[in-house]
Amino acid sequence: MGAANDILANYQHVVETFTFTTGSKGVFDVTVDGELLYSKAMTGRHAEPGEVLRLFTEKYGEGVARYAES
């Protein structure tokens, strides 16, 4: 659950909806505001530590202060 904690701890003030899906056969999807941000099925691997936060920051966080900084 590191990916969920990373995003919510840093950007909870800008995320409207957040879905973290896990399941049988290694399902691991992260969806933010209706857009798929990361999918293990698409990459063929599990996300590296900090990777989902980096992807989120690149897509949504440019120019946005992290939660503790706002």
Buried (B, 14 or more C-beta within 10 A) or exposed (E): EEBBEBBBEBBEEBBEEBEBEEEEEEEBBBBBEEEEBBBBEEEEEEBEEEBBBEBBBEEBBEEBEBBEEE
